[in-house]
């Protein structure tokens, strides 16, 4: 005989509430909870049993008693202050990230027709077939990574690893189901993308484009040279020529400058795939920006002549500047500063501790003083000579500095109320900084740098002091300068108000694989400080070099005779190309600075003329700059399908050709490892705050009152 188990009604209610995402919780003994319905029954019995002869019908009395029993049981239960645990569940669909290589090499191969006519429809099909079940996002990558479902294939370089790194960062701790990589496998910037996917937790499905056939071609693949050289010196240039499928052919390499041929070399190709390295020395003539054109004559049947020409630009300077770093004591910052200065061929850097410094002060163009003057060495002779000789100084201010002695130098920065305490200060870049151009790479670096150990004080700056970065202490952004530059009547000073910049250089390497951005920041600072003090009322700032796809930017400042900035007069700029083509622009105004962002210009050498009239006569500034060509996509046109197949294999994905997109979609649908993720969230609230229950109580009391009144009672 089968036994029948009796179910516990309380357990039944609890289990069903839990299934709906609700659970009642009370920290009091369970017997108090049991007393609530007993108390409710007692209240109902006292009223309706005592008044059972009131003339109400028996069914009505029972109904009224039940209403009162439920109402008072709930009221007594609410007195116990029970909690409700609400469990909500969110379902996150798996994300499918589709990245399309937007570089020019994509449309130079056999798939150019597909990419220009059928790719948009293919991307729409991916969205329509997968959009309901997956969160599909489209990106294009090359020079940058942009969220877009349309590609124009105009980018001048390809960085596949940057796209994969961007995906890892954006979808960190997200349900990333798969990445679809559409590319020809040619990368000419960043690291090998295989390194990015070695620890990948998601499959990368690759779609292969381009032609893997090696065609006959001569390529100037690389030109190594110094960007800055010095007048009268010979500087080395190294040209690397790559010959493909050109065995038995010969060509002529020539270098010209200002229309004159200054070097020539005959190259004989003996094998199908051969690399030639041609070293030469060129004498630096007059100072200024100089252009050199390198030409490799074509051969019969060559697939492309665009990569047979390279142009390089070299800035010839009058003399090499000597910079000396003098420190109070050994510190990791010192090596970072010296290596950053050695990054530029424009400076000759030396390093001394203050106790060992005996050199002639006048021999140096700029001093970097690390935590000097200090409490242990006020360096009075050195500081007095620097002021007398009007030599610019970059101060690294730290815990060892003698702040009162530093304040007496009247450099444009004063620290008030310093009591030897320090802060950890993060840099916040000043978007209105006018003294030199802040590159996009520098903006990205400063947004993520570690803090410096900065003296705690009230920082006061002069009207001629310009902060590059302010201090962020904890979560508080302040107006205190962390990096700043001042200009007195005769000399310039720079300030880094914190020690530990060696961490900045290490962070640059960890983020970008090199120290270039940090080194560029130090070099720009020293270049600005070591330039002759600009005493004119009209000052223009620009970079000497811009990349072909980067915006060309200028800034300017205008002062009256009292050295007060003014922005009333219009500032105009005329840019002239090598071919004589002219471009006219007007500056816009922000705060007390003039700004101009032109956009990208074609590669070449440009001159400019900026002028304004503040009412005292026309003021003019002239100069020149270079826009360097991005020819990375011309160097290699052979698709690397092996790389794409290796990426797919490394991550558990599959590689397809362009006609296999339908098969790829079906593969994504059928994969068991691409599925939604359910997240549970718990929230606790007092049951008395659960307004539907309060409405129910009011409703039951109202119904009871209405029935009693309707039946003639009170």
C-alpha positions as CSV (number, residue, x, y, z in Angstrom):
1,X,0.0,0.0,0.0
2,X,1.5,3.3,-1.1
3,X,2.0,5.8,1.7
4,X,0.9,9.4,1.3
5,X,3.1,12.1,2.7
6,X,1.5,15.2,4.2
7,X,2.9,18.4,2.8
8,X,3.9,21.3,5.1
9,X,1.9,24.3,3.9
10,X,4.6,26.8,5.2
11,X,7.3,24.9,3.3
12,X,5.1,24.9,0.2
13,X,4.6,28.7,0.4
14,X,8.3,29.3,1.1
15,X,9.5,27.1,-1.8
16,X,7.1,28.8,-4.3
17,X,8.1,32.3,-3.1
18,X,11.8,31.3,-3.6
19,X,11.0,30.0,-7.1
20,X,9.5,33.4,-7.9
21,X,12.6,35.2,-6.6
22,X,11.3,36.1,-3.2
23,X,12.3,34.8,0.2
24,X,11.1,35.9,3.7
25,X,13.9,36.2,6.3
26,X,13.5,36.9,10.1
27,X,16.1,36.8,12.8
28,X,13.5,36.1,15.5
29,X,12.5,32.6,16.8
30,X,10.0,30.8,14.7
31,X,7.5,30.5,17.6
32,X,7.0,34.3,17.5
33,X,6.0,33.9,13.8
34,X,3.6,31.1,14.8
35,X,2.0,33.5,17.4
36,X,1.1,36.0,14.7
37,X,-1.8,33.9,13.2
38,X,-2.8,32.9,16.7
39,X,-3.0,36.5,17.8
40,X,-5.0,37.3,14.6
41,X,-7.4,34.5,15.3
42,X,-7.8,35.8,18.9
43,X,-8.7,39.3,17.7
44,X,-11.2,38.0,15.2
45,X,-12.8,35.6,17.7
46,X,-13.1,38.3,20.4
47,X,-15.0,40.6,18.1
48,X,-17.2,38.2,16.1
49,X,-17.8,35.4,18.6
50,X,-18.8,38.0,21.1
51,X,-21.1,39.7,18.6
52,X,-22.4,36.5,17.0
53,X,-26.0,37.6,17.9
54,X,-25.6,40.9,16.2
55,X,-28.1,39.9,13.5
56,X,-25.4,39.1,10.8
57,X,-25.9,36.0,8.8
58,X,-23.5,33.1,9.6
59,X,-21.7,33.3,6.2
60,X,-21.2,37.0,6.7
61,X,-19.8,36.6,10.2
62,X,-17.4,33.9,8.9
63,X,-16.3,36.2,6.0
64,X,-15.7,39.2,8.3
65,X,-13.8,37.0,10.8
66,X,-11.6,35.7,8.1
67,X,-10.8,39.2,6.8
68,X,-10.0,40.4,10.3
69,X,-7.9,37.2,11.0
70,X,-5.8,37.8,7.9
71,X,-5.4,41.5,8.4
72,X,-4.3,41.3,12.0
73,X,-2.1,38.3,11.4
74,X,-0.2,40.3,8.8
75,X,0.0,43.4,11.0
76,X,1.4,41.3,13.9
77,X,3.8,39.7,11.5
78,X,5.0,43.1,10.2
79,X,5.7,44.2,13.8
80,X,8.4,41.5,13.8
81,X,10.3,43.5,11.0
82,X,10.8,40.6,8.6
83,X,13.1,41.1,5.6
84,X,12.4,40.1,2.0
85,X,15.2,38.8,-0.1
86,X,14.5,39.5,-3.8
87,X,16.5,37.5,-6.3
88,X,16.5,38.9,-9.8
89,X,18.1,37.1,-12.7
90,X,19.7,38.8,-15.8
91,X,20.5,37.0,-18.9
92,X,23.6,38.3,-20.9
93,X,23.6,37.1,-24.5
94,X,27.0,36.1,-25.8
95,X,28.8,38.9,-27.7
96,X,30.1,38.3,-31.2
97,X,32.7,40.9,-32.2
98,X,33.4,41.3,-35.9
99,X,36.5,43.2,-36.9
100,X,37.2,44.3,-40.5
101,X,40.7,45.2,-41.6
102,X,40.3,48.8,-43.0
103,X,43.8,49.1,-44.5
104,X,44.5,49.8,-48.2
105,X,46.2,46.5,-48.8
106,X,42.8,44.8,-48.5
107,X,41.5,46.1,-51.8
108,X,44.7,45.6,-53.8
109,X,44.2,41.9,-54.1
110,X,41.9,39.5,-55.8
111,X,39.0,40.2,-53.3
112,X,38.7,43.9,-54.2
113,X,35.4,43.4,-56.0
114,X,33.9,41.3,-53.1
115,X,35.0,43.9,-50.5
116,X,33.6,46.9,-52.4
117,X,30.3,45.3,-53.5
118,X,29.4,42.2,-51.4
119,X,31.0,42.8,-48.0
120,X,28.2,45.2,-46.8
121,X,25.6,42.6,-47.6
122,X,27.7,39.9,-45.8
123,X,27.9,42.0,-42.7
124,X,24.2,42.6,-42.7
125,X,23.6,38.9,-43.1
126,X,25.7,38.3,-40.0
127,X,23.6,40.8,-38.1
128,X,20.3,39.4,-39.3
129,X,21.2,35.8,-38.7
130,X,22.9,36.2,-35.4
131,X,21.4,39.4,-34.0
132,X,18.5,37.8,-32.1
133,X,20.5,35.1,-30.3
134,X,23.8,37.1,-29.9
135,X,24.9,40.6,-29.2
136,X,26.7,41.4,-32.5
137,X,29.1,44.4,-32.7
138,X,31.1,45.6,-35.7
139,X,34.5,47.3,-35.7
140,X,37.0,48.5,-38.3
141,X,40.7,48.6,-37.5
142,X,43.9,49.8,-39.2
143,X,45.3,53.1,-37.9
144,X,42.7,53.1,-35.1
145,X,39.9,50.9,-33.9
146,X,36.4,52.3,-34.5
147,X,32.9,50.9,-34.0
148,X,31.4,50.8,-37.4
149,X,29.8,48.4,-39.8
150,X,31.2,50.1,-43.0
151,X,34.8,50.1,-44.2
152,X,36.4,52.5,-46.7
153,X,39.9,50.7,-46.8
154,X,41.8,54.0,-46.6
155,X,44.0,53.4,-43.5
156,X,47.7,53.6,-44.1
157,X,48.8,50.9,-41.6
158,X,47.5,47.7,-40.0
159,X,47.7,46.9,-36.3
160,X,45.8,43.6,-35.7
161,X,47.2,43.3,-32.2
162,X,45.7,46.7,-31.3
163,X,42.2,45.4,-32.3
164,X,42.6,42.2,-30.3
165,X,43.9,44.2,-27.3
166,X,41.0,46.6,-27.6
167,X,38.6,43.7,-27.6
168,X,40.2,42.1,-24.6
169,X,39.9,45.4,-22.7
170,X,36.4,46.4,-23.8
171,X,34.9,42.9,-23.1
172,X,36.8,42.1,-19.9
173,X,34.5,40.2,-17.5
174,X,31.9,40.1,-20.2
175,X,30.3,37.2,-22.0
176,X,32.5,37.4,-25.2
177,X,31.4,34.4,-27.3
178,X,33.7,34.8,-30.3
179,X,35.7,37.2,-32.4
180,X,35.4,37.3,-36.2
181,X,38.6,38.7,-37.8
182,X,38.3,39.7,-41.4
183,X,41.8,40.5,-42.8
184,X,44.5,39.7,-45.3
185,X,46.8,38.9,-42.4
186,X,49.3,41.7,-43.3
187,X,50.2,43.7,-40.2
188,X,52.8,46.4,-40.2
189,X,52.4,48.0,-36.8
190,X,52.2,46.6,-33.3
191,X,53.3,43.2,-32.1
192,X,52.6,39.8,-33.6
193,X,48.9,39.2,-33.1
194,X,49.6,35.6,-32.1
195,X,51.0,37.0,-28.8
196,X,47.7,38.6,-28.1
197,X,45.6,35.4,-28.4
198,X,47.8,32.9,-26.6
199,X,45.8,33.2,-23.4
200,X,42.5,33.9,-25.1
201,X,39.3,32.5,-23.5
202,X,37.2,32.8,-26.7
203,X,37.6,31.5,-30.2
204,X,38.8,33.7,-33.0
205,X,37.2,32.8,-36.4
206,X,39.2,34.3,-39.2
207,X,38.0,35.2,-42.7
208,X,40.9,35.3,-45.2
209,X,41.2,38.0,-47.9
210,X,44.0,38.9,-50.3
211,X,46.4,37.2,-52.6
212,X,49.2,34.9,-51.3
213,X,50.9,34.9,-54.7
214,X,54.4,36.5,-54.6
215,X,54.6,38.9,-57.6
216,X,57.6,40.6,-59.2
217,X,58.4,43.7,-57.2
218,X,61.2,46.0,-56.1
219,X,60.6,47.6,-52.7
220,X,62.3,50.2,-50.6
221,X,61.3,48.5,-47.5
222,X,63.1,50.6,-44.9
223,X,65.2,53.8,-44.6
224,X,67.1,54.2,-41.3
225,X,68.2,57.8,-40.5
226,X,68.4,60.3,-37.8
227,X,65.7,62.9,-37.6
228,X,68.0,65.6,-36.3
229,X,71.6,66.2,-37.5
230,X,74.1,69.0,-37.0
231,X,75.4,71.5,-39.5
232,X,78.7,70.5,-41.1
233,X,78.5,66.8,-39.9
234,X,78.1,63.7,-42.0
235,X,75.1,61.7,-41.0
236,X,74.5,58.0,-41.9
237,X,71.5,56.7,-43.9
238,X,70.8,53.0,-44.4
239,X,68.5,52.0,-47.3
240,X,67.0,48.4,-47.3
241,X,65.8,47.2,-50.7
242,X,63.7,44.0,-51.1
243,X,63.7,42.3,-54.6
244,X,60.9,39.7,-55.2
245,X,60.8,37.4,-58.2
246,X,63.4,39.6,-59.9
247,X,66.3,37.3,-60.4
248,X,68.6,38.4,-63.3
249,X,67.3,42.0,-63.3
250,X,69.3,45.1,-62.4
251,X,68.1,48.5,-61.2
252,X,69.6,51.8,-60.2
253,X,69.2,53.5,-56.8
254,X,69.5,57.2,-56.5
255,X,69.3,59.9,-53.7
256,X,68.5,63.5,-54.6
257,X,68.3,66.7,-52.6
258,X,67.0,70.0,-53.9
259,X,67.1,68.7,-57.4
260,X,70.7,67.4,-57.3
261,X,71.7,63.8,-57.3
262,X,74.0,63.2,-54.3
263,X,74.2,59.4,-54.4
264,X,73.7,56.5,-56.9
265,X,74.3,52.7,-56.8
266,X,73.7,49.9,-59.3
267,X,71.9,46.9,-57.9
268,X,72.1,43.5,-59.6
269,X,69.5,40.9,-58.5
270,X,70.8,37.3,-58.6
271,X,68.0,35.3,-56.9
272,X,64.3,35.3,-56.8
273,X,64.0,36.8,-53.3
274,X,66.9,39.0,-52.2
275,X,67.5,41.8,-49.7
276,X,70.1,44.6,-50.2
277,X,71.3,46.9,-47.5
278,X,72.9,50.1,-48.9
279,X,74.7,52.4,-46.3
280,X,75.7,55.9,-47.3
281,X,76.8,59.2,-45.6
282,X,75.3,62.6,-46.4
283,X,76.8,65.9,-45.4
284,X,74.5,68.2,-43.5
285,X,74.5,71.6,-45.2
286,X,72.6,74.7,-44.1
287,X,70.3,74.5,-41.1
288,X,66.6,73.9,-41.5
289,X,64.3,71.0,-42.6
290,X,65.8,69.2,-45.6
291,X,64.1,66.7,-47.9
292,X,65.8,63.8,-49.6
293,X,64.2,61.7,-52.3
294,X,65.2,58.0,-52.8
295,X,64.3,56.4,-56.1
296,X,64.6,52.8,-57.3
297,X,64.2,52.4,-61.1
298,X,61.5,50.0,-62.1
299,X,62.0,46.7,-63.9
300,X,59.8,45.0,-66.6
301,X,56.7,43.3,-65.2
302,X,56.9,44.9,-61.8
303,X,53.5,44.8,-60.0
304,X,53.8,48.2,-58.4
305,X,56.0,51.3,-58.7
306,X,54.5,53.1,-55.7
307,X,56.9,51.4,-53.3
308,X,60.0,52.3,-55.4
309,X,60.1,55.9,-54.0
310,X,60.7,57.1,-50.5
311,X,61.1,60.6,-49.1
312,X,62.9,61.4,-45.9
313,X,63.2,64.6,-44.0
314,X,66.1,65.7,-41.7
315,X,66.3,68.7,-39.5
316,X,69.7,70.3,-39.7
317,X,70.6,72.1,-36.4
318,X,73.3,74.6,-35.7
319,X,74.9,72.7,-32.8
320,X,74.2,69.8,-30.4
321,X,73.0,71.0,-27.0
322,X,74.6,69.7,-23.7
323,X,72.2,68.9,-20.9
324,X,73.4,67.9,-17.4
325,X,71.4,66.1,-14.7
326,X,72.6,67.0,-11.2
327,X,71.0,65.1,-8.3
328,X,71.1,65.3,-4.5
329,X,71.4,61.5,-4.2
330,X,71.1,58.3,-6.2
331,X,67.5,57.7,-7.4
332,X,65.8,55.5,-10.1
333,X,64.5,58.7,-11.8
334,X,68.0,59.6,-12.9
335,X,68.5,56.8,-15.3
336,X,65.1,57.3,-16.8
337,X,65.8,61.0,-17.4
338,X,69.2,60.3,-19.0
339,X,67.9,57.6,-21.3
340,X,65.0,59.8,-22.3
341,X,67.4,62.6,-23.3
342,X,69.6,60.1,-25.2
343,X,66.4,59.2,-27.2
344,X,66.9,62.5,-29.1
345,X,70.0,63.0,-31.1
346,X,69.6,66.7,-30.3
347,X,71.0,66.5,-26.8
348,X,74.2,65.2,-25.2
349,X,73.3,64.2,-21.6
350,X,75.6,63.9,-18.6
351,X,74.8,62.8,-15.1
352,X,76.4,63.9,-11.8
353,X,75.7,63.8,-8.0
354,X,75.9,67.3,-6.6
355,X,78.9,66.4,-4.4
356,X,80.9,65.3,-7.6
357,X,79.9,68.1,-9.9
358,X,82.9,70.3,-10.7
359,X,82.3,71.0,-14.4
360,X,82.0,74.5,-16.0
361,X,78.4,75.6,-15.6
362,X,78.5,77.7,-18.7
363,X,79.2,74.7,-20.9
364,X,75.6,73.5,-20.6
365,X,72.4,74.6,-22.3
366,X,70.1,73.3,-19.6
367,X,70.3,71.8,-16.1
368,X,68.0,69.1,-14.7
369,X,68.1,69.5,-10.9
370,X,66.8,66.4,-9.1
371,X,65.7,67.3,-5.5
372,X,68.0,70.3,-5.4
373,X,68.4,72.5,-3.5
374,X,68.2,70.0,-0.6
375,X,68.4,70.2,3.2
376,X,71.8,68.5,3.1
377,X,73.1,70.6,0.2
378,X,71.7,74.0,-0.7
379,X,73.9,74.2,-3.8
380,X,74.1,78.0,-3.4
381,X,77.1,78.5,-5.8
382,X,75.4,76.4,-8.5
383,X,72.0,78.1,-8.1
384,X,73.5,81.6,-8.1
385,X,75.5,80.9,-11.2
386,X,72.4,79.5,-13.0
387,X,70.5,82.7,-12.2
388,X,73.5,84.9,-13.3
389,X,74.1,83.0,-16.5
390,X,70.3,82.8,-17.3
391,X,70.5,79.0,-17.9
392,X,67.1,77.2,-17.9
393,X,66.4,74.6,-15.3
394,X,64.0,71.6,-15.1
395,X,63.4,71.0,-11.4
396,X,62.3,67.6,-10.1
397,X,60.8,68.4,-6.7
398,X,60.7,65.7,-4.1
399,X,60.9,64.9,-0.4
400,X,64.6,65.9,-0.1
401,X,64.2,69.4,-1.4
402,X,64.8,72.5,0.7
403,X,61.5,74.2,-0.2
404,X,62.3,77.6,1.4
405,X,65.5,77.9,-0.5
406,X,63.7,76.8,-3.7
407,X,61.1,79.5,-3.1
408,X,63.7,82.2,-2.9
409,X,64.8,81.6,-6.5
410,X,61.5,83.1,-7.7
411,X,61.1,80.7,-10.6
412,X,57.4,81.2,-11.1
413,X,56.3,78.4,-8.7
414,X,56.2,78.8,-4.9
415,X,55.2,76.1,-2.3
416,X,53.5,77.7,0.7
417,X,53.0,75.9,4.1
418,X,55.1,72.9,3.3
419,X,55.7,70.8,6.4
420,X,57.6,67.8,4.9
421,X,54.4,65.9,4.3
422,X,53.8,64.3,0.9
423,X,50.9,63.2,-1.3
424,X,50.5,60.6,-4.0
425,X,49.4,62.7,-6.9
426,X,48.1,61.5,-10.3
427,X,48.5,63.6,-13.4
428,X,45.5,65.2,-15.0
429,X,46.4,66.7,-18.4
430,X,45.6,70.3,-19.1
431,X,43.7,70.4,-22.4
432,X,44.4,74.1,-22.8
433,X,48.2,73.8,-22.5
434,X,49.7,76.2,-25.1
435,X,53.5,75.8,-25.1
436,X,53.9,72.7,-27.3
437,X,51.6,70.3,-29.0
438,X,50.2,67.4,-26.9
439,X,50.1,64.3,-29.1
440,X,47.3,61.7,-28.9
441,X,49.8,59.2,-27.6
442,X,50.8,61.5,-24.8
443,X,47.1,62.1,-23.9
444,X,46.5,58.3,-23.6
445,X,49.7,57.8,-21.6
446,X,48.9,60.6,-19.1
447,X,45.4,59.2,-18.6
448,X,46.8,56.0,-17.1
449,X,50.0,56.9,-15.4
450,X,50.8,55.9,-11.8
451,X,51.1,58.6,-9.1
452,X,54.2,60.6,-8.1
453,X,55.2,61.3,-4.5
454,X,54.6,65.1,-4.4
455,X,55.3,67.6,-1.6
456,X,52.1,68.6,0.3
457,X,51.8,72.4,0.1
458,X,49.8,75.3,-1.3
459,X,51.2,75.8,-4.8
460,X,51.2,79.3,-6.1
461,X,52.1,80.1,-9.7
462,X,52.9,83.3,-11.6
463,X,50.9,84.6,-14.5
464,X,53.6,83.3,-16.8
465,X,53.5,79.7,-15.5
466,X,51.6,77.2,-17.6
467,X,50.6,73.8,-16.1
468,X,50.9,70.8,-18.4
469,X,49.2,68.6,-15.8
470,X,47.4,69.2,-12.5
471,X,47.4,67.0,-9.4
472,X,44.7,64.5,-8.7
473,X,44.9,63.4,-5.0
474,X,42.7,60.4,-4.4
475,X,39.5,61.1,-6.2
476,X,39.9,64.9,-6.0
477,X,41.0,66.9,-9.0
478,X,42.9,70.0,-7.9
479,X,44.4,73.1,-9.6
480,X,47.8,72.3,-8.1
481,X,50.4,71.9,-10.8
482,X,52.2,68.6,-11.2
483,X,54.1,69.4,-14.4
484,X,54.5,73.1,-15.3
485,X,56.7,75.6,-17.2
486,X,57.4,79.2,-16.4
487,X,58.9,82.0,-18.4
488,X,60.6,84.9,-16.7
489,X,62.0,88.0,-18.4
490,X,65.3,86.2,-19.2
491,X,65.0,82.4,-18.7
492,X,62.6,79.5,-18.7
493,X,62.0,77.0,-15.9
494,X,60.3,73.7,-15.8
495,X,58.8,71.8,-12.8
496,X,57.9,68.2,-12.2
497,X,56.4,68.4,-8.6
498,X,57.0,64.8,-7.6
499,X,59.6,62.0,-7.6
500,X,59.0,58.6,-9.2
501,X,58.9,59.4,-12.9
502,X,60.9,56.2,-13.5
503,X,57.5,54.5,-13.0
504,X,56.1,56.6,-15.8
505,X,58.7,55.4,-18.2
506,X,58.2,51.7,-17.1
507,X,54.4,52.2,-17.5
508,X,54.9,53.5,-21.1
509,X,56.8,50.3,-21.9
510,X,54.2,48.1,-20.3
511,X,51.4,49.8,-22.2
512,X,53.0,50.4,-25.6
513,X,56.0,48.1,-25.8
514,X,58.5,51.0,-25.9
515,X,59.4,54.2,-24.1
516,X,58.8,56.6,-27.0
517,X,55.9,58.6,-25.5
518,X,57.6,59.2,-22.2
519,X,60.9,60.0,-23.9
520,X,59.0,62.4,-26.2
521,X,57.5,64.2,-23.2
522,X,60.9,64.7,-21.6
523,X,62.5,65.8,-24.9
524,X,59.6,68.2,-25.7
525,X,60.0,69.7,-22.2
526,X,63.8,70.1,-22.6
527,X,63.5,71.5,-26.1
528,X,61.0,74.1,-25.0
529,X,63.1,75.1,-22.0
530,X,66.4,75.2,-23.9
531,X,65.1,77.4,-26.7
532,X,65.9,81.0,-26.5
533,X,63.3,82.9,-24.5
534,X,60.5,84.1,-26.7
535,X,60.3,87.8,-25.9
536,X,57.9,88.9,-28.7
537,X,54.3,89.7,-28.1
538,X,53.2,87.1,-30.7
539,X,54.2,83.5,-30.1
540,X,53.3,80.5,-32.3
541,X,53.7,76.8,-31.3
542,X,53.8,73.8,-33.6
543,X,55.4,70.4,-34.2
544,X,58.1,70.0,-36.9
545,X,56.8,66.6,-37.8
546,X,53.3,65.2,-38.4
547,X,52.2,61.9,-39.8
548,X,50.2,61.8,-43.0
549,X,47.0,60.8,-41.3
550,X,47.4,62.9,-38.1
551,X,45.8,66.3,-37.7
552,X,48.1,69.3,-38.1
553,X,47.8,71.5,-35.1
554,X,49.0,75.0,-34.1
555,X,48.5,77.2,-31.1
556,X,49.5,80.8,-30.5
557,X,49.5,83.4,-27.8
558,X,49.3,87.2,-28.1
559,X,50.4,89.7,-25.4
560,X,50.2,93.4,-24.9
561,X,53.1,95.5,-23.8
562,X,52.4,94.7,-20.1
563,X,52.8,90.9,-20.8
564,X,49.1,90.3,-20.4
565,X,47.5,87.8,-22.7
566,X,44.9,89.2,-25.2
567,X,42.6,87.4,-27.6
568,X,40.8,90.2,-29.4
569,X,42.7,90.5,-32.7
570,X,42.2,87.8,-35.4
571,X,45.2,85.5,-36.0
572,X,45.5,84.2,-39.6
573,X,47.7,81.4,-41.0
574,X,48.9,80.8,-44.5
575,X,50.4,77.4,-45.3
576,X,52.3,76.8,-48.6
577,X,53.1,73.4,-50.0
578,X,56.3,72.6,-52.0
579,X,54.2,72.9,-55.2
580,X,53.2,76.4,-54.2
581,X,49.6,75.5,-53.3
582,X,48.3,77.8,-50.5
583,X,45.9,77.1,-47.7
584,X,44.4,80.0,-45.6
585,X,43.1,79.5,-42.0
586,X,41.9,81.5,-39.0
587,X,42.6,80.5,-35.4
588,X,39.8,79.9,-32.9
589,X,40.0,81.1,-29.3
590,X,39.8,79.2,-26.1
591,X,40.5,81.0,-22.8
592,X,43.6,83.1,-23.4
593,X,45.0,80.9,-26.2
594,X,44.5,80.7,-30.0
595,X,44.1,77.2,-31.4
596,X,44.0,75.7,-34.9
597,X,43.4,72.1,-35.9
598,X,43.6,71.7,-39.7
599,X,43.1,68.0,-40.2
600,X,45.5,65.8,-42.2
601,X,47.6,67.1,-45.1
602,X,49.3,65.2,-47.9
603,X,52.9,64.2,-47.2
604,X,55.5,66.8,-48.0
605,X,57.4,69.9,-46.8
606,X,55.3,72.9,-45.9
607,X,56.1,76.5,-44.9
608,X,53.7,78.8,-43.0
609,X,53.2,82.4,-42.2
610,X,51.1,83.5,-39.1
611,X,50.1,87.1,-38.7
612,X,47.9,89.3,-36.5
613,X,47.5,93.0,-35.9
614,X,46.8,94.0,-32.2
615,X,46.5,97.6,-33.2
616,X,50.2,98.5,-33.0
617,X,51.2,97.1,-36.3
618,X,51.3,93.7,-38.1
619,X,53.1,90.9,-36.2
620,X,54.4,87.9,-38.2
621,X,55.8,84.5,-37.4
622,X,57.1,82.1,-40.1
623,X,58.4,78.5,-40.0
624,X,58.1,75.2,-41.7
625,X,57.0,71.6,-40.9
626,X,56.9,68.2,-42.5
627,X,54.1,65.7,-43.1
628,X,55.6,62.3,-43.3
629,X,54.2,59.7,-45.6
630,X,52.6,56.5,-44.4
631,X,53.8,53.9,-46.9
632,X,53.6,50.8,-44.7
633,X,50.8,49.3,-46.8
634,X,53.0,49.6,-50.0
635,X,55.8,47.6,-48.5
636,X,54.1,44.2,-48.4
637,X,51.1,43.2,-50.6
638,X,51.3,39.4,-50.1
639,X,48.5,38.2,-47.9
640,X,49.5,36.1,-44.8
641,X,46.8,33.4,-44.6
642,X,49.1,31.2,-42.4
643,X,49.0,33.8,-39.7
644,X,45.2,33.9,-39.8
645,X,45.0,30.1,-39.7
646,X,47.4,30.1,-36.8
647,X,45.3,32.6,-34.8
648,X,42.2,30.5,-35.4
649,X,44.0,27.3,-34.4
650,X,45.5,28.8,-31.3
651,X,42.1,29.9,-30.0
652,X,40.0,26.9,-31.0
653,X,38.4,28.8,-33.9
654,X,38.2,28.1,-37.6
655,X,39.5,29.9,-40.7
656,X,37.4,30.6,-43.8
657,X,37.6,32.2,-47.1
658,X,35.3,35.0,-48.2
659,X,32.8,32.5,-49.7
660,X,32.5,30.6,-46.4
661,X,30.7,33.3,-44.3
662,X,27.5,31.3,-44.3
663,X,29.3,28.3,-43.0
664,X,30.9,30.4,-40.3
665,X,27.5,31.7,-39.2
666,X,26.3,28.1,-38.9
667,X,29.4,27.2,-36.9
668,X,28.8,29.9,-34.4
669,X,25.2,28.8,-33.9
670,X,26.2,25.2,-33.3
671,X,29.1,25.8,-30.9
672,X,28.3,24.6,-27.3
673,X,30.8,27.0,-25.8
674,X,29.0,30.1,-27.0
675,X,25.9,30.4,-24.8
676,X,24.1,33.0,-22.6
677,X,25.3,33.6,-19.0
678,X,22.7,34.1,-16.2
679,X,23.6,36.5,-13.4
680,X,21.7,36.5,-10.1
681,X,21.3,39.7,-8.0
682,X,20.1,39.6,-4.4
683,X,18.4,42.6,-2.8
684,X,17.2,42.9,0.8
685,X,14.3,45.1,1.9
686,X,11.9,45.4,4.8
687,X,8.6,43.7,4.2
688,X,6.9,46.8,5.6
689,X,8.3,48.7,2.6
690,X,6.6,46.3,0.2
691,X,3.8,48.6,-0.9
692,X,1.6,45.9,-2.6
693,X,1.2,44.3,0.9
694,X,0.2,47.6,2.5
695,X,-2.3,48.1,-0.3
696,X,-3.7,44.6,0.4
697,X,-4.0,45.4,4.1
698,X,-5.8,48.7,3.4
699,X,-8.1,46.9,0.9
700,X,-9.0,44.1,3.3
701,X,-9.8,46.6,6.2
702,X,-11.8,48.7,3.8
703,X,-13.8,45.7,2.6
704,X,-14.5,44.6,6.2
705,X,-15.6,48.1,7.1
706,X,-17.8,48.4,4.0
707,X,-19.5,45.0,4.7
708,X,-20.1,46.0,8.4
709,X,-21.6,49.4,7.4
710,X,-23.7,47.9,4.6
711,X,-25.1,45.3,7.1
712,X,-26.0,48.0,9.6
713,X,-23.2,47.9,12.0
714,X,-20.4,50.4,12.9
